[in-house]
Amino acid sequence: MARSTKHTPVLGITRCHSEKQDKRCANRVLRRKVNILVKQDDAYRHLFKDAGPALADIQDNDWQDTRPHWEYPLLREVSNVYSFGKDGKVYCSNPQPERLRK
C-alpha cells in the first residue's frame, strides 16, 4: 500500500498539516471549566445537606441536576476557531499528485 492516495481532493487552505493540538488545547480548557462548575455544585450540595433539620428532607436525587445543561460553556464559547492552524478546507479541482498522498 505504498503511496496510497486520497480519493476526494479536499485539502486544507494553509500548510498546517493538522489542527489536532489546537483541538486538544481547546477541549482541555472546556473540560477544566466544566469540572470547576461541577465541583462548585458539589460544594453547594454538601453545604445545604449538612445545614440541619430544615433541609434534611432533601434527597440526593433532588440534587442531580443542580445546574441546567445550558449554563455549562460550549466549545465554541471557550475557544476561537480562527486562531487554529488551518483556515478550513476547500475542494481542489486539479490538485498536484503529491498533495493527494496520505
Phi, psi and omega per residue, in radians:
M1 nan 0.617 3.102
A2 -1.214 2.420 3.124
R3 0.997 0.836 3.041
S4 -1.235 2.578 -3.032
T5 -2.125 2.779 3.041
K6 -1.290 2.553 3.116
H7 -1.582 -0.474 3.127
T8 -1.969 2.114 -3.093
P9 -1.402 1.198 3.049
V10 -1.857 2.030 -3.023
L11 -2.177 2.708 3.065
G12 -1.195 2.620 -3.080
I13 -1.267 -0.631 3.140
T14 -1.817 -3.116 -3.093
R15 -1.442 -0.043 3.123
C16 -1.127 2.258 -3.083
H17 -1.340 -0.625 -3.037
S18 -2.625 2.667 3.036
E19 -1.840 0.328 -3.040
K20 -1.025 -0.815 -3.125
Q21 -1.151 -0.680 3.108
D22 -1.093 -0.756 3.136
K23 -1.175 -0.653 3.091
R24 -1.081 -0.808 -3.138
C25 -1.103 -0.745 -3.131
A26 -1.127 -0.747 3.128
N27 -1.213 -0.562 3.088
R28 -1.123 -0.737 3.098
V29 -1.123 -0.754 3.134
L30 -1.083 -0.838 -3.135
R31 -1.075 -0.667 3.128
R32 -1.107 -0.790 -3.130
K33 -1.153 -0.705 3.122
V34 -1.178 -0.711 3.118
N35 -1.105 -0.652 3.093
I36 -1.096 -0.755 3.124
L37 -1.146 -0.681 3.130
V38 -1.149 -0.715 3.115
K39 -1.164 -0.595 3.059
Q40 -1.120 -0.710 3.095
D41 -1.088 -0.721 3.111
D42 -1.112 -0.672 3.135
A43 -1.131 -0.740 3.111
Y44 -1.174 -0.627 3.124
R45 -1.076 -0.815 -3.135
H46 -1.216 -0.551 3.118
L47 -1.114 -0.828 -3.120
F48 -1.342 -0.470 3.134
K49 -1.205 -0.603 3.136
D50 -1.625 0.255 -3.039
A51 -1.301 -0.385 3.109
G52 2.286 -2.938 -3.050
P53 -1.191 -0.388 -3.124
A54 -1.139 -0.573 -3.136
L55 -1.970 0.311 -3.073
A56 -1.229 -0.388 -3.096
D57 -1.416 -0.019 3.090
I58 -1.320 2.196 -3.127
Q59 -1.630 2.868 3.078
D60 -1.096 -0.547 -3.133
N61 -1.168 -0.465 3.131
D62 -1.225 -0.337 -3.066
W63 -1.760 0.126 -3.077
Q64 -1.087 -0.734 -3.122
D65 -1.989 1.184 -3.127
T66 -1.256 -0.494 3.140
R67 -2.203 2.196 3.110
P68 -1.094 2.650 -3.060
H69 -1.095 -0.449 -3.117
W70 -1.340 -0.131 3.073
E71 -1.519 -0.175 3.068
Y72 -1.454 2.552 -3.110
P73 -1.225 2.673 3.052
L74 -1.728 2.848 -3.113
L75 -1.056 -0.712 -3.119
R76 -1.254 -0.257 3.101
E77 -1.465 -0.429 -3.095
V78 -1.839 -0.111 3.132
S79 -2.323 2.810 3.141
N80 -2.089 1.921 -3.086
V81 -1.172 -0.325 -3.141
Y82 -1.342 -0.220 3.081
S83 -1.666 0.014 3.104
F84 -1.264 2.928 -3.057
G85 -1.142 -0.702 -3.120
K86 -1.737 2.745 3.080
D87 -1.874 0.548 3.130
G88 1.837 -2.970 3.138
K89 -2.234 2.766 -3.130
V90 -2.541 2.636 3.110
Y91 -1.454 2.231 3.088
C92 -1.790 2.166 -3.103
S93 -1.355 -0.528 -3.112
N94 -2.412 1.274 -3.060
P95 -1.397 2.779 3.049
Q96 -1.251 2.492 -3.083
P97 -1.034 -0.611 -3.124
E98 -1.250 -0.343 3.090
R99 -1.340 -0.318 3.135
L100 -1.598 -0.087 3.134
R101 -1.292 2.500 3.133
K102 -1.457 nan nan
